[in-house]
Amino acid sequence: MAEITVRRTPGSRRRGKPSTTWPIHALLIVAVVFMVVPFVWQLLTVFKTTAEVTRIPPTILPADFSLHSFETFFSTVPFWSMFAVSAGSLVLRVAGQIVVAALAGYAFARIPFRGSKVLFGLFIVMLMVPSQLFLIGQFELIRDMKLLDTLPALAIPGLFSAFGTFLMRQAFLTMPGDYEEAARLDGANTFQVFWYVMLPMARPMLAALAVLTGLYSWNDLLWPLIVSPSGENRPLPVGLAGLQGQFGTDYPTLMAGALVCSIPLVIVFLVLQRQFFAGIASSGLKG
Protein backbone atom coordinates (compact mmCIF):
# COMPACT_ATOMS: atom_id res chain seq x y z
CA MET A 1 0.00 0.00 0.00
CA ALA A 2 1.40 3.34 -1.01
CA GLU A 3 2.09 5.87 1.69
CA ILE A 4 0.52 9.27 1.50
CA THR A 5 2.72 12.09 2.76
CA VAL A 6 1.03 15.25 3.95
CA ARG A 7 3.19 18.33 3.85
CA ARG A 8 2.54 21.23 6.15
CA THR A 9 3.34 24.71 5.09
CA PRO A 10 5.40 26.76 7.55
CA GLY A 11 2.45 29.03 8.33
CA SER A 12 -0.11 26.25 8.78
CA ARG A 13 -1.36 25.17 12.20
CA ARG A 14 -3.69 22.54 13.52
CA ARG A 15 -7.37 23.21 13.12
CA GLY A 16 -8.98 24.25 16.37
CA LYS A 17 -5.75 25.33 18.03
CA PRO A 18 -6.23 28.83 19.45
CA SER A 19 -3.85 31.57 18.44
CA THR A 20 -1.33 32.65 21.06
CA THR A 21 -1.13 36.23 19.78
CA TRP A 22 -4.68 37.33 20.59
CA PRO A 23 -3.75 38.84 24.02
CA ILE A 24 -1.18 41.07 22.32
CA HIS A 25 -3.70 42.17 19.69
CA ALA A 26 -6.32 42.84 22.36
CA LEU A 27 -3.84 44.94 24.34
CA LEU A 28 -2.88 46.90 21.23
CA ILE A 29 -6.53 47.58 20.40
CA VAL A 30 -7.15 48.91 23.92
CA ALA A 31 -4.05 51.13 23.64
CA VAL A 32 -5.21 52.48 20.28
CA VAL A 33 -8.64 53.29 21.72
CA PHE A 34 -7.08 55.21 24.63
CA MET A 35 -4.95 57.23 22.19
CA VAL A 36 -7.56 57.88 19.50
CA VAL A 37 -10.63 58.67 21.63
CA PRO A 38 -9.21 61.90 23.18
CA PHE A 39 -8.23 63.16 19.72
CA VAL A 40 -11.69 62.40 18.32
CA TRP A 41 -13.29 64.09 21.34
CA GLN A 42 -11.12 67.16 20.68
CA LEU A 43 -12.29 67.31 17.06
CA LEU A 44 -15.91 67.07 18.11
CA THR A 45 -15.45 69.74 20.80
CA VAL A 46 -14.14 72.19 18.21
CA PHE A 47 -17.52 72.23 16.45
CA LYS A 48 -19.61 72.45 19.63
CA THR A 49 -20.85 75.45 21.53
CA THR A 50 -19.80 76.23 25.10
CA ALA A 51 -23.25 75.18 26.34
CA GLU A 52 -22.92 71.78 24.65
CA VAL A 53 -19.45 71.22 26.09
CA THR A 54 -20.56 71.93 29.68
CA ARG A 55 -23.84 70.03 29.40
CA ILE A 56 -24.44 67.08 31.75
CA PRO A 57 -24.73 64.39 30.53
CA PRO A 58 -22.27 65.39 27.80
CA THR A 59 -23.28 65.41 24.16
CA ILE A 60 -21.18 63.40 21.74
CA LEU A 61 -22.09 65.00 18.42
CA PRO A 62 -22.56 68.77 18.05
CA ALA A 63 -26.05 69.95 17.16
CA ASP A 64 -24.70 72.31 14.51
CA PHE A 65 -21.21 72.06 13.03
CA SER A 66 -19.81 75.58 13.28
CA LEU A 67 -16.37 77.13 12.69
CA HIS A 68 -16.98 79.88 15.23
CA SER A 69 -14.27 78.50 17.55
CA PHE A 70 -11.59 78.97 14.87
CA GLU A 71 -12.74 82.55 14.22
CA THR A 72 -12.60 83.31 17.95
CA PHE A 73 -9.13 81.79 18.27
CA PHE A 74 -7.56 83.75 15.42
CA SER A 75 -9.20 86.97 16.58
CA THR A 76 -8.07 86.50 20.21
CA VAL A 77 -4.53 85.14 19.82
CA PRO A 78 -1.87 86.88 17.65
CA PHE A 79 -1.27 83.58 15.90
CA TRP A 80 1.22 84.51 13.19
CA SER A 81 3.57 86.47 15.44
CA MET A 82 3.56 83.71 18.05
CA PHE A 83 3.95 81.11 15.31
CA ALA A 84 7.07 82.92 14.06
CA VAL A 85 8.52 82.94 17.58
CA SER A 86 7.77 79.24 18.06
CA ALA A 87 9.22 78.31 14.67
CA GLY A 88 12.35 80.42 15.20
CA SER A 89 12.96 78.99 18.65
CA LEU A 90 12.43 75.46 17.32
CA VAL A 91 14.91 75.91 14.47
CA LEU A 92 17.58 77.35 16.76
CA ARG A 93 17.14 74.64 19.37
CA VAL A 94 17.10 71.75 16.93
CA ALA A 95 20.10 72.99 14.95
CA GLY A 96 22.14 73.84 18.04
CA GLN A 97 21.35 70.65 19.90
CA ILE A 98 22.12 68.45 16.90
CA VAL A 99 25.56 70.06 16.56
CA VAL A 100 26.40 69.94 20.28
CA ALA A 101 24.97 66.45 20.92
CA ALA A 102 26.62 64.97 17.81
CA LEU A 103 30.05 66.32 18.73
CA ALA A 104 29.76 65.30 22.37
CA GLY A 105 28.34 61.87 21.53
CA TYR A 106 31.14 61.16 19.07
CA ALA A 107 33.76 62.21 21.61
CA PHE A 108 32.34 59.93 24.30
CA ALA A 109 31.94 56.99 21.91
CA ARG A 110 35.04 57.16 19.70
CA ILE A 111 37.71 59.37 21.30
CA PRO A 112 39.26 57.89 24.46
CA PHE A 113 40.37 60.48 27.00
CA ARG A 114 41.02 60.53 30.70
CA GLY A 115 37.91 60.88 32.84
CA SER A 116 35.47 60.16 30.00
CA LYS A 117 33.50 57.59 32.00
CA VAL A 118 33.20 59.89 35.01
CA LEU A 119 32.14 62.81 32.85
CA PHE A 120 29.57 60.72 30.99
CA GLY A 121 28.27 59.47 34.33
CA LEU A 122 27.62 63.08 35.30
CA PHE A 123 25.69 63.50 32.05
CA ILE A 124 23.51 60.53 33.00
CA VAL A 125 22.96 61.94 36.49
CA MET A 126 21.64 65.13 34.90
CA LEU A 127 18.84 63.08 33.32
CA MET A 128 17.55 62.36 36.83
CA VAL A 129 17.51 66.01 37.92
CA PRO A 130 14.27 67.96 37.23
CA SER A 131 14.85 70.72 34.72
CA GLN A 132 13.08 73.21 37.01
CA LEU A 133 16.12 73.21 39.29
CA PHE A 134 18.18 74.92 36.58
CA LEU A 135 15.69 77.76 35.98
CA ILE A 136 17.27 80.27 38.38
CA GLY A 137 20.78 79.78 37.05
CA GLN A 138 19.61 79.88 33.44
CA PHE A 139 17.59 83.05 34.06
CA GLU A 140 20.56 84.81 35.68
CA LEU A 141 22.72 83.80 32.72
CA ILE A 142 20.24 85.18 30.19
CA ARG A 143 19.78 88.35 32.25
CA ASP A 144 23.53 88.98 32.51
CA MET A 145 23.81 88.49 28.74
CA LYS A 146 21.03 91.11 28.35
CA LEU A 147 18.94 88.78 26.20
CA LEU A 148 15.61 89.01 28.01
CA ASP A 149 12.61 89.37 25.71
CA THR A 150 14.60 88.10 22.72
CA LEU A 151 14.35 85.03 20.53
CA PRO A 152 17.83 83.66 21.45
CA ALA A 153 16.78 83.66 25.11
CA LEU A 154 14.17 81.02 24.32
CA ALA A 155 16.64 78.75 22.52
CA ILE A 156 19.96 79.03 24.39
CA PRO A 157 19.11 76.67 27.32
CA GLY A 158 17.85 74.08 24.82
CA LEU A 159 21.09 73.97 22.84
CA PHE A 160 22.48 71.41 25.29
CA SER A 161 20.81 68.18 26.29
CA ALA A 162 22.19 65.27 28.29
CA PHE A 163 19.55 63.04 26.71
CA GLY A 164 20.63 64.09 23.20
CA THR A 165 24.27 63.38 24.05
CA PHE A 166 23.28 59.94 25.31
CA LEU A 167 21.34 59.16 22.13
CA MET A 168 24.19 60.21 19.85
CA ARG A 169 26.73 58.27 21.90
CA GLN A 170 24.61 55.13 21.52
CA ALA A 171 24.35 55.74 17.79
CA PHE A 172 28.11 56.05 17.31
CA LEU A 173 28.77 52.99 19.49
CA THR A 174 26.66 50.79 17.22
CA MET A 175 28.71 51.70 14.13
CA PRO A 176 31.51 49.35 13.00
CA GLY A 177 35.00 50.73 13.42
CA ASP A 178 36.17 49.51 10.01
CA TYR A 179 34.90 52.64 8.26
CA GLU A 180 36.71 54.86 10.72
CA GLU A 181 39.97 52.94 10.36
CA ALA A 182 39.75 53.01 6.56
CA ALA A 183 39.25 56.79 6.60
CA ARG A 184 42.26 57.27 8.88
CA LEU A 185 44.39 55.11 6.58
CA ASP A 186 43.42 57.43 3.73
CA GLY A 187 44.79 60.37 5.71
CA ALA A 188 41.60 61.81 7.22
CA ASN A 189 41.91 63.61 10.54
CA THR A 190 39.50 63.22 13.47
CA PHE A 191 37.07 65.92 12.36
CA GLN A 192 37.03 64.65 8.77
CA VAL A 193 36.26 61.14 9.98
CA PHE A 194 33.42 62.52 12.09
CA TRP A 195 31.98 64.82 9.42
CA TYR A 196 32.31 62.73 6.25
CA VAL A 197 32.11 59.15 7.56
CA MET A 198 30.41 58.78 10.94
CA LEU A 199 27.88 61.62 10.90
CA PRO A 200 26.14 60.55 7.64
CA MET A 201 25.71 57.08 9.12
CA ALA A 202 23.96 58.60 12.14
CA ARG A 203 21.16 60.26 10.13
CA PRO A 204 18.35 58.12 11.63
CA MET A 205 19.39 59.09 15.15
CA LEU A 206 19.77 62.73 14.12
CA ALA A 207 16.20 62.65 12.80
CA ALA A 208 14.95 61.10 16.05
CA LEU A 209 16.77 63.75 18.08
CA ALA A 210 15.37 66.50 15.86
CA VAL A 211 11.78 65.27 16.35
CA LEU A 212 12.14 64.94 20.13
CA THR A 213 13.84 68.32 20.48
CA GLY A 214 11.25 69.98 18.25
CA LEU A 215 8.42 68.48 20.28
CA TYR A 216 9.88 69.76 23.54
CA SER A 217 10.59 73.21 22.09
CA TRP A 218 7.13 73.58 20.54
CA ASN A 219 5.34 72.69 23.79
CA ASP A 220 7.58 74.67 26.16
CA LEU A 221 5.51 76.99 28.37
CA LEU A 222 7.35 77.75 31.63
CA TRP A 223 10.64 79.06 30.20
CA PRO A 224 9.05 81.61 27.79
CA LEU A 225 7.01 83.02 30.67
CA ILE A 226 10.22 83.59 32.64
CA VAL A 227 12.48 85.13 29.98
CA SER A 228 9.77 87.14 28.18
CA PRO A 229 8.14 89.15 30.97
CA SER A 230 6.90 91.86 28.60
CA GLY A 231 5.28 89.33 26.26
CA GLU A 232 6.97 90.59 23.09
CA ASN A 233 8.51 87.23 22.18
CA ARG A 234 6.23 84.52 23.45
CA PRO A 235 5.41 81.28 21.58
CA LEU A 236 2.08 79.61 20.89
CA PRO A 237 1.81 77.61 24.16
CA VAL A 238 1.65 80.90 26.04
CA GLY A 239 -1.17 82.06 23.77
CA LEU A 240 -3.07 78.82 24.39
CA ALA A 241 -2.58 79.16 28.14
CA GLY A 242 -4.05 82.65 27.95
CA LEU A 243 -7.33 81.20 26.67
CA GLN A 244 -7.95 79.58 30.06
CA GLY A 245 -9.79 82.04 32.28
CA GLN A 246 -9.92 82.17 36.05
CA PHE A 247 -13.67 81.76 36.26
CA GLY A 248 -14.39 80.01 32.99
CA THR A 249 -12.84 78.63 29.82
CA ASP A 250 -14.09 78.65 26.26
CA TYR A 251 -13.25 75.01 25.55
CA PRO A 252 -14.23 74.97 21.84
CA THR A 253 -11.84 77.88 21.19
CA LEU A 254 -9.12 76.24 23.29
CA MET A 255 -9.49 72.94 21.43
CA ALA A 256 -9.46 74.74 18.08
CA GLY A 257 -6.21 76.48 19.03
CA ALA A 258 -4.65 73.25 20.22
CA LEU A 259 -5.63 71.57 16.96
CA VAL A 260 -4.14 74.35 14.84
CA CYS A 261 -0.93 74.45 16.88
CA SER A 262 -0.41 70.68 16.61
CA ILE A 263 -0.59 70.58 12.79
CA PRO A 264 3.06 71.65 12.20
CA LEU A 265 4.35 68.94 14.52
CA VAL A 266 2.23 66.31 12.81
CA ILE A 267 3.62 67.34 9.43
CA VAL A 268 7.23 67.19 10.69
CA PHE A 269 6.66 63.78 12.23
CA LEU A 270 5.09 62.39 9.05
CA VAL A 271 8.09 63.56 7.05
CA LEU A 272 10.67 62.12 9.46
CA GLN A 273 8.78 59.12 10.83
CA ARG A 274 10.88 56.47 9.04
CA GLN A 275 14.16 57.93 10.25
CA PHE A 276 12.67 58.55 13.70
CA PHE A 277 11.69 54.91 14.28
CA ALA A 278 14.97 53.67 12.80
CA GLY A 279 16.92 55.89 15.17
CA ILE A 280 14.92 54.92 18.25
CA ALA A 281 15.20 51.22 17.39
CA SER A 282 18.99 51.42 17.18
CA SER A 283 19.52 53.59 20.25
CA GLY A 284 20.03 50.80 22.76
CA LEU A 285 21.67 47.97 20.85
CA LYS A 286 25.13 48.47 22.28
CA GLY A 287 26.93 50.27 25.08
N, C-alpha and C positions, 0 to 999 in steps of 0.2 A: 504493500500500500504506500502510495506516494505521500511524502510529508508536505504539509502546507505551512509555509513560513510567513508569519505576519510581521511586517515591519512597522515600527512606530516612528513617526516623525519626531524630531527633537521637541517640538512645541506641543505634542499631543499629551493628554493625560487621561486617566481612567474616568469613565463616565460615572457621575455621581459623587466624585471626590470634590469636596468644597475647596474653593480657592483660598490660599493663605494670605492673599494681598488685600482682601476686602477691609480689614481694620485700618490699613494705611489709607485706602481710598476714602473711607468714611471720615477719618480724621482730617484729610485734606479738604473734603467737601465742607465740613464744619468750619475749618479755618477760612475757606473762601467766603462763606456766608458772613462770618464776623468781619471780614475786610470789605466786602462789597456793600452790605446793608447800610453802614453809615454814609458811604458815598452816595448811594441811591437816595437816602433820606435827605442828604444835603441838596441834591438836585431838585427834589420835590419841594423842599422848604423855600428854595429860591422863587418859585412861582406861586407861593401862598401869600396870604395877607397876614398881618400881625395877629389879628383875631383868630385866624385858623391855626396859627402856630401855637398859641397859648390856650387853645380850647381843650377841655377835658371831657370825655376821652379825646385823644388826638385824632385828627383827620389824616388819612394817608394820602389821598389825592386832592389837589387843590380844586376848589369849585370853579375857578376861572384862571386859566393860565395867563399870567400877566408878567411883563418885563419891567414893572415899576421899580422893583428892587435894584436892577442894574442902573436905571436912571438916577435913583436916589444915591447910589454908591458913587457914581462918577461926578455927581453934582456936589457931594459932601467932601470927598477925599481928592486932593490934588494928585491924581493917579500918575500922570506922565512925569511929573517932577520927582515923585517918590520912586517911580519905576526906574528912572535914570540913576538915582542914587543907589538903589538896590543892585542894578546891573553893573554899575561902575565898581561898587564894593566887591561884588562877586568876582568880576574879572581880575581885580587886583589881588584878592585873596587866593584865588585858584592858581594864578600864574606864579605868585610869590611862593606859595606853599609847595607847588610842584618842584620849583627850582631848589628850594631849601631842603625839602624832604628827600629829593633824589640825590643831591650831593651828600647829605648826611647818611642816608641809607647805604650808598655805595661805599663810603668811608668805613662804616661799621662792618660791612659784609666782606669787602675785598681788600682793604688796606690795613694790615696789622700795625698797631701802635700801642705803646705802653698805656695801660689804664683804660683800654677800649671797653672791656667787659664791665668795669665799675661805672664808667660814664654811661654806657647803654643801660645798665641797671637803674641809674638815676632817671633816665628817660622813661623807663617802664613804671617807676614809682610815681612819676608825674601823671600817668594815666589814672592813678587811684585818687588823686587830689581833685576835689571839686574846683571847677574853673572860677567859681565866685570868689575863691580866696585870693586870686590874682588881680581882682578888679581895682583895688586901691593902688597897688603898685603900677598897674598899667595906666590908670587915670593920671597919676602924678607924672609918669613918663610923657604922656601925650600933652599934659598941661605945660610941662617944662619945655617941650619942643614947640609950644605955641601953635598946636594943630587942632585945638578945640573947634567944633563946628565946621570941620572940613572933611572931605571925602577920604583922604589918607588916614584920618583918625579912626575911621570905621574898619579899615583893612589891616593896619599895621599889626595889631595883636594876633590876627589870624594868619600871618605869614609863616609862623612857626607852629608845628604840631608834633607832639610826641607820637601820636597815633599814626600820622603820616610817615614819620621816620621809621616806625616799626614796620609798616606795610612795605615800604620801599626796601628796607633791609631784607625782609623775607623774600621779596621778588628777586633781588640780586643773589641771594643764597641759593635759590633753586636753579640758577643758570650754570651750565657746564663751564669749567674753567679753560677748556680747550680753545674757545674763541679768544679769550683774553690772552692766552699764551701765544697764539698765532699772531695776534696783533702786535704784541711786544717783540716777537721775532722779526717782524717787518719794520721795526723801528719806531712804533708809536709810543708816545709818552703816556703817563697816567691819565691826563685829561682827555687825550685823543681816544684812548681805549674806552673811557667812560662815555664820551659824547657820540662816537661813531659806531661803537660795537655793543656796549652793554645797555645804553639808554634806549635805542630802538627796540631791543628785545623786551624791554619793560613796558611797552605801550599799554598792554591790558591793565596792568596795575596803575599806571598813570591815569588811565580813563576812570578806574574805580575811585582813585583818590580825588580826581576832579569832580566826580558826581557827589561824593560824600562831603567834600569841602563846599561845593556849591549849595548843597542842601542846608548845611549848617549856616552858611552866610546868608542865604535867602530868608531863613526863618529866625535870624537873630533879632531879639527884641530888647534885652536888658542893656547891652553895651551901647547901642545908638541912643538910648535915653540918657545915658551917663555923659557921653562925649559930645552930644548935640543938645545942650540945654536950651538954646534959642529956637530950635526946631527948624533951622534952615536946611540942614542936610540930614533928613531922617528917612529911612527906607519904608517899604510898604507894610511890614509888620506893625510899625508904630501907627500907621494910618488905620489899620484894621483894629488895633487895640482901642483907638479913639472912638470907634463905633459902639463900644460897650459903655452904656451910661450907668450912673450910680443908682438910679431908681428904675431903670428900664432899658431894654435893649431891643433894637429893631432887628430881629433875627433873620428875616428874609434878606435885608440889605447886607448884614454881616456874612451870611452864607454866599451871597452873590459876590462880595468882595473876595472871600476866601477862594471861591471857584476861579475867579479871574486871575488872582495872584498865583494860583497853583499851575496854571497852563504853561508858563515858560519852563518850569521844572519838569513837567511831564514831557514836553518836547525834547529837552536835553537828555532825559533818561531814555526816551525811545531811540534817539540817535546813537547813544553810547551804551545801550543795554548789552550788546554782545561782548564788547570789551570789558564792561563792568563785571559781568558774571564770570568771565574768564579770569579776570584779575582777582576777584574774591575767591574763586575756586583754587587758585594757585598760591594763596597767601600763607597757608600754613602747612605746606608739604615738607618743609625742611627747616632746620634751625631750631 
